[in-house]
Amino acid sequence: MTRDRRRPRSRSAASRSAAGTGEARPGGDPPAAADDERVARRIQRGYGAWARVYDWFARATASVGGVRAGCVRALDLDPGDTVVEFGCGPGVNAPALREAVGPTGRVVGVDITGAMLDRARGLAERRGWENVAFVRGDATDPPVRSADAVLATFVTSLFPDPYAVVSDWCDLADGVVVAAFAPRGSRPANAALAAFARLNGRLFDLDSDDPLERLDARTAAAGRALADRTGTVSEERYLFGTITVRAGHGSSGDRRE
């Protein structure tokens, strides 16, 4: 099956409007908080400090709950496709993505943290992968022009304005899959998620008394971007409802009203 997925990159209308007027963007925090440089430094410090531990933990839990496998299925990749993963970390998703696109496809991992990329590149070198590349870059200003699909797992919760970021991703590819925290599930699961968020409050830039409220708002904003910018959106929940995987395919112009 041949799909004409690639679209030229252009900054989304939502992003341009907000940047030009100084108004708050849909589903995001006030633009004063959306300091891209500050966010980048925060993420680099947070993930750089525990890259080794994160690498071990991510690999040890890669199959828990079926989240990562569900993300790859939701991408609906074909052999020969190019898939870009934002916030690729140490490359935990790379093996499954490479298997999905086959030897003629291409996997590009993008991360802003050098320590994470070092581990990802070491993995690719050990495996001898010639069609996998890891690039240092900011997901809010992607260093790629187009792809067949985009994946981001547990990344949108880091951004003050996930609506604008995900909207821009939808300009890059025909398929965009986002896995994110989804509070308000079961009480025990939410208690664990709240504890995790407070422990990593600086990483997520959570200054609220209710960290779940902020995480919930950011996940919802990313979902609205997919709903506004793609033709069809599907959703699956995992781990007692605390993680949601949303997949958007096609452009909003393809939507049947």
SULBEL-V963143 format. One record per residue. PHI is phi in whole degrees, 0 to 359 (* if undefined). OMEGA is omega in whole degrees, -180 to 180 (999 if undefined). Layout:
# SULBEL-V963143
((PHI & OMEGA) (PHI & OMEGA))
This chain:
# SULBEL-V963143
((* & 180) (253 & -180) (235 & 178) (272 & -171) (263 & -169) (290 & 178) (231 & 179) (297 & -178) (284 & 172) (213 & -178) (298 & -172) (297 & 179) (300 & 180) (298 & -179) (292 & -179) (297 & -178) (297 & -179) (294 & -179) (293 & -176) (278 & -175) (255 & -176) (79 & 180) (276 & 176) (295 & -179) (273 & -176) (301 & 175) (75 & -178) (244 & 176) (277 & 178) (303 & -177) (301 & 179) (299 & -180) (275 & -175) (272 & 178) (272 & -173) (302 & -178) (293 & 179) (295 & 179) (298 & -180) (299 & 179) (296 & -180) (298 & -179) (293 & -180) (297 & 179) (296 & -176) (296 & -177) (279 & -180) (296 & -177) (290 & -177) (230 & -179) (300 & -178) (295 & -180) (294 & -180) (298 & 179) (302 & 179) (297 & -177) (296 & -178) (297 & 180) (289 & -179) (292 & -176) (250 & -174) (302 & -177) (261 & -177) (294 & 175) (75 & 179) (73 & -175) (295 & -175) (293 & 177) (296 & 178) (296 & 178) (296 & -179) (296 & 177) (299 & -177) (295 & 179) (294 & 179) (56 & -177) (281 & 173) (248 & 173) (305 & -179) (95 & 180) (288 & 171) (249 & 179) (239 & 179) (248 & 176) (249 & 177) (271 & -175) (71 & -174) (290 & -179) (58 & -177) (277 & 175) (89 & -177) (298 & -178) (276 & -174) (301 & -179) (301 & -179) (292 & 179) (293 & 179) (297 & 178) (296 & -177) (290 & -177) (268 & 177) (75 & -177) (293 & 179) (267 & 179) (269 & -177) (215 & 177) (243 & 179) (238 & 176) (260 & -180) (239 & 177) (210 & -177) (264 & -175) (258 & -176) (300 & -179) (296 & 177) (294 & -179) (295 & 178) (301 & -180) (290 & 179) (295 & -180) (293 & 176) (297 & 177) (298 & -179) (297 & 180) (293 & 180) (296 & -179) (277 & -179) (70 & -178) (280 & 178) (264 & -179) (250 & 177) (235 & 179) (228 & 178) (239 & -172) (236 & 175) (278 & -179) (187 & -177) (260 & -180) (295 & 178) (279 & 176) (219 & -168) (305 & 179) (274 & 178) (230 & -177) (262 & -180) (197 & 178) (197 & 174) (277 & -178) (207 & 179) (233 & 176) (234 & 173) (215 & 179) (247 & 177) (58 & -180) (248 & -173) (296 & 179) (292 & -179) (275 & -172) (263 & 175) (298 & -177) (230 & -178) (294 & 179) (300 & -179) (293 & -178) (295 & -179) (293 & 177) (300 & 178) (293 & 177) (298 & -179) (293 & 175) (282 & -176) (273 & -170) (213 & 179) (279 & 179) (234 & 179) (229 & 179) (240 & -177) (233 & 172) (257 & -176) (210 & 176) (290 & -179) (230 & -180) (296 & 179) (77 & 173) (269 & -180) (287 & -176) (298 & 179) (298 & -180) (295 & 179) (292 & 177) (298 & 178) (294 & 180) (294 & 178) (297 & 178) (296 & 178) (298 & -179) (295 & 179) (293 & 179) (298 & -179) (248 & -176) (301 & -180) (292 & 179) (296 & -179) (275 & -179) (58 & -178) (261 & 179) (249 & -177) (267 & 174) (292 & 180) (241 & -177) (297 & 180) (295 & 179) (297 & 180) (292 & 178) (297 & 179) (299 & -178) (294 & -179) (290 & 177) (295 & 179) (296 & -180) (296 & 177) (297 & 178) (295 & 178) (295 & 178) (298 & 178) (297 & -180) (296 & -178) (279 & -169) (254 & -180) (238 & -176) (281 & 180) (226 & -180) (229 & 174) (240 & -177) (217 & 173) (226 & 179) (245 & -177) (225 & 175) (50 & 176) (60 & 176) (83 & -177) (271 & 177) (230 & 178) (243 & 175) (243 & 179) (250 & 180) (237 & 175) (246 & -179) (228 & 180) (78 & 179) (268 & -180) (299 & 179) (289 & 178) (275 & -175) (291 & 176) (267 & -179) (278 & 999))
